Amino acid sequence: MFSFFKRLRGSKAEETAQAEAARTPEAQAADSAPAQSGSRAPSPAAEPAQARQPAAAPSPSRSAPETAVAVEAVDIVPPPVPEAAAKQSWLARLKSGLSKTSSNLASIFVNAKIDDDLYEELETALLMSDAGVEATEFLLETLRQKVRSERLTEAQQVKDALRQLLIGLLRPLEKSLMLGRAQPLVMMIAGVNGAGKTTSIGKLAKHLQRFDQSVLLAAGDTFRAAAREQLAVWGERNNVTVVSQESGDPAAVIFDAVSAARARGIDVLMADTAGRLPTQLHLMDELKKVKRVIGKALDGAPHEVLLVIDANTGQNGLAQVKAFDDALGLTGLIVTKLDGTAKGGILAAIARQRPVPVYFIGVGEKVEDLQPFNAEEFTDALLGN
């Protein structure tokens, strides 16, 4: 999900090992004694799994009931949800969100002959998936060449060939968000109203915290009345401070937030900005001003300029990417609402015409519904594999 440019702090496992080595034998022996009533048990997640040993047999001088209570107090901690199960749940939601496109594409290859009719049906399905003319023509032309050169004779072989072409087309969009290369790492978040920008900021803050990153939010969307309150709600959910003003210049709000992040030693600052259409030139100029002010507050910032786009907008999403990239120089995308009526092919259009990395895709309202983009997983969901 994330890459780290440099290590800002030691891992928890290393800290535990160093602390253990520095302790006296008497202190280590004291730890082996049963915990006193009211003391806090160590968090299972904070110690290496291999370091946890089965409870020792009760001493003759201790009563059995006391030992049973101590063991029970540890055992009632619920086990974590297996990562594999969570991953399968995520992939199932992604496939469900793209089921309209996948059913159209999959049906083409059922008992099909490799002829002009197959390519025509495939062209129609790709265009209807929002892949766009340029990406569709590229995929079909390359597919025809591949079928001829490899002498493919079965419909399933053609589908497999299309899968490889789609993965190759989307792979350049697959990139991890690099953390730790600046402190604070300043992320400027843009997007039109209704794309899910503020919600994505809240979800991303939670993900960053799981990587031991301290987060500060800046409510730079001073144009929309409910934007500040909405961001404040996410701040409360994640126990993250939100820098905001009831009214004022958005650039000034974000400037103050950068100063606060530097003073507090915050790892990541995410700055929300006002939603606007690319055709609103005066508002786009305001965004450029915000970016310039961030650079004055911290040399080299913003380090990331992310655009949140609604996958349901189809080719309009590509137009947004082009306009915001021309104005701000985008470093990444967050594609939301792939669980609605989205057709998914818009990522192929973006990959072909404006290959800005897709850091995350979203398929729902929950925090875990925002996941890093994976070209192979997305292609399989798109083709119904």
N, C-alpha and C positions, 0 to 999 in steps of 0.2 A: 504494500500500500504506500509506504513512504520509504525514501532513501535518506540517509544521514550523511551530510558533507563532512562533519567532524564530530567527535564525541565531546559533548559538553559536560558530561558527568559519567561516572562509572556505572556499570550495570548493578542491579540489586544483588545479583548472585555474587559479584566480585566484592561488593561492600560487605556482604554477610561473611564471606570467607576471610577477608582482612580483619574484620572485627573479631571473629572467632580465634584467629591466630594470635591476636594481641591480648587475649584475655588470660587470666591466671588459671592454673588448674583448680584453685579453690572456687573461682567463679563458675567454671564449667561444671564442677561437681554440684554446686548449688542449684544450677539449672535442672539437674536431673531429679531434684526433689519435687513432690507434687505441688501444684500451684495452690496458694492460699485462697480462701473464699473471698470472692469479689475481685480477684485479679483478672486481667484481660488475657485471653488466650491469643497467641500469635496468629496472624492471618495466614491461612494455608497458602495463599497466592504469593506471600512475601518470602517464602523459603523454598529452596530447591526441592523438587519432588524426591530425589534420591536421598535427601538428608532426613526425611521423615522415617522414623523407625517404629515398629510395633511397640505398644505399651509394655513395659517390663512386668514380670510376674510380681504380684503383691508380696510385700515383705511379711514375715510371720507376725511382726509387731503391729501391723496395720490390719484393720478389719476389712473384710471383703466388700461390704456395702460401700465404704468410702472409695475404694478403688473402682468399683463399678460406676459410681456417679461421675468420677473424673473421666473415665473412658467415654461414657455416654455424652458428656459435655462436648467432647471433640467430634464424636461421630455424627452429631445432629447437623453439622455444617453440610448443606446440600452440595452435591458434586456439580462442577461446572457443566454446561451443555457441551457435548462433544463438538469440536470445530467442524468435523465432517458433516454432522447433522445440520448445523447452521448453514454450511455452504450449500447443501442440497436444497434447503428451504429457500435460500436466495435464488438459486438457479431455477427452481420451480416457479417462483414469482416472475422472474425475467421471461421465461418461456411463455407463461400465461399472458404477460403483457404484450408479447410480440406474436401471439397465436394467430391473429388475423393474417399477417404477412406470411408466417411460416406455413399455414394451411394452404395458402394460394401457391406458394412455391413448391411445397412438397407434392401437391396433387398433380403438378405438371409432369413429374417423372414416373408416375404410376403407369406401368404397362405402355410406356411411350416409345415411339420410334425416333431415331435421331435423324430428323429431317428439318425442312424449313418451318414447318408448323410448330415444332418444338421450340425453335429459337424465337418465333414470333410470340408464342405464349409466354416465354421467359422474359422477353422484352416488355410485354405488357405488365407482367407481375412486378418486375423491377421498377418500372415507372410508377406504378401504383403504390409501391412501398416508399416513395419519396426519395429514391436513389438519384433522381435527376437524369437529364439526357446525357451529359458528359460521362458520368460514372457508368450508366447503363451501356452506352456504346463501347466504352473501354472493356467492360466485362464480357460483353457478347463477342466482340472481335477477338479478344484474347482466348476466350473459350473455344471458338471455332478453330483457331490455330492449334490449340492444345489437343482438340479432338482429332484433327487430321494428323498431327505429328506423332501422337501416341496411339493412333488407330483405335480409338475407343469405339466399342460397338454396343455397349449396354447403357441403358438410361441411368442406372445407379452409378456407373463409372463417370458419366457426364456430371451428375450431381456432386460426386466427390471432387471432380475437377473444379467445379464452381466453388465449392467450399474452400479449396486451397487458394483460389484466386481472391476470394473475399477476405480470407485471413491475411493474405499478402497485402491487400489494399488497405486494410484497417490496422495492420501492425504498427505503422509509423505513429498512429495516434496513441499507442499504449506507452505511457510514461509515468513514472512515480514522482510524487511531489517530494522535492528534496528539502529536508529540514536541517537546521543547525548551521547553515552557512552564513547567517547573520543574526545578531541579537539586538533588538527584536527583528524577526523575520516579518516584514510588512506585506500583507496581502490586501490588494484592492479588489473588491468584488463589484461587478457591474451586471446589468441586465435590465430588460424591460419589465414593467409592472406585470405581475401575475405569473412570472416564470418560475417562482419558487426561490428567489434569491435569499431573502431573510431566513427562510426555513433551512435552506442549504447551509447557511452560515452557522446556524445552531447545531445542525447535525455534524458538520465538519469540526466544530469546536470540541464535541464529544470524542470524535475519533482522535484528535490531536492530544487530548488529555490521556487517552489510553497509551500514548507513546511518551508519557511523562513530560509533555509540553505544557507550560503555563500559558494561558490565553487571556487576551484582553480584547474586547469588542468596542468598536467605535460606531455610534449611530449617526452616520453621515447622510442618511436620507431624511433631510429636513423638509422635503416638499410634501411627502405623504403623511397625513395626520397620524395614522396608526402605526407607522413604521417603527418609531422609537419605542412604543409600548410593546410591539411584537418582539422586537429584539431584546427588550428587557425581560420578557417572559422566558426566552431561551437562556438568557444570562442567569436567571434564577434556577432554572432546571439544571444547568451545568455548574452552578456555583461560580460563575464568571462575572467579573466586573464589566459594566457597560458605561463607557464615557458618552454622555449625551448632553444636549441643551434643548430647552423647550422650543426655542427658535434661534435662528442665526445662520451664519454662513457655513455651509457644509465643510468647506476647506478648513475653516478655523476649528471646527469640532475635531476633525481628523488630525490637525496639527497638534492640538492639545493632547489627543490620545497617543500620538507618537512620543511626545515628551513624557507623558505618564508611563508609557511602556519602558522607555529608557531608564527612567528614575527607579522603577520597581524591578528591573531585571527580568522583564517578561520575555518569554521565548517567541511567541507569535502574536502579532496584532492583526486582526481582521477588520477592515474598514468597509462598512456597508455604504452604498451610494444610492442616489435617487434613481428610480427606474424611469427610463425614457425611451422613446422610439428613435431609431437612427435618423429619421427624417427631421427630428426636432433639433436643428443645427445649433440653436442658442444653448440648448441644454447639453448637447454634446461638447460644446465649448466649455461649459461649466465643468464637465468631467475632466477635460484636459487641464483645466486650472487646478482641480483637486490633485491630479497626478503631479503637477509641477510643485505644489505646496508640500506634498509628501516628500519630494526630493530635497526641498529646502530644510525640512525638519530632520531628515536623516539622509546622509549621502549614500547614493546607490539605491534608495527606496523609491517606489515600491519594488520589492523583489519578485512578486508575483502579481500579475493582473489577470484575474479570472472572469470569464463571462458565463453566466448561468442562462441556459436556453431551455425552453419548453419543447420537448420532442414532438408534441402534438401540432406545432405550428408548421411542420413540414419544410418546404423550400424557403419559407420566410425565415426559418432558423439559420439557413445558410446566408441569407442576406444580412441578418444581424451579425453573424460572425465576421463577414467582410467589413461591414461598417465600423464595428467596434475595434476590429484589428487595425484598420486604417487610422482610426483616431487615437488609440491607446497603445497599440502594440501588445496584443494578447499573448500570454504565456501558457494559458490552459483553459479548458472548458469543463463545466459541470452540466451534464445533460439530465434533465429531470422529467418526471411524469411518463416514464416508459411503461407504466402499468395502466395507462388509460387507453385512448384511441390511437396512440402513437404507432407508426408503422416501422420505424427503425432504420429505414433505408437512408435517412438524412445523414447518418454517420458516413456512409459510403460517398455521398455527395461532398461532405466536408473533407474527407480524406483525399478526394480527387482534386478539389478546387482550392481549398484553404486548409491544409493539414495542420491545424492547431491541436496540440495534444489534448486528449480527453482524460482528465485526471479521475473523474468520478461519474457514475451514472446512478440515477435514482429510480426506484420502482414502487415507492410507497411513502407513507407519512412517518414511519418509525425511524429511529436513529440508525438501526441496522439495515435499513432499506437503501442507504447510500453506500455504494461499494466502488472500489477501484475498477476501472474499465479493463477488460481482458478481451482481446480481439478474437481468440479462439472460442471462448465461452459465448460471446455475443453472436458470432457467426452461427454456431450450433443452434442457438435459440432462434435466430432469424430463419434458418432452414428447417427447423423442426427436428433436428437430430437428437 
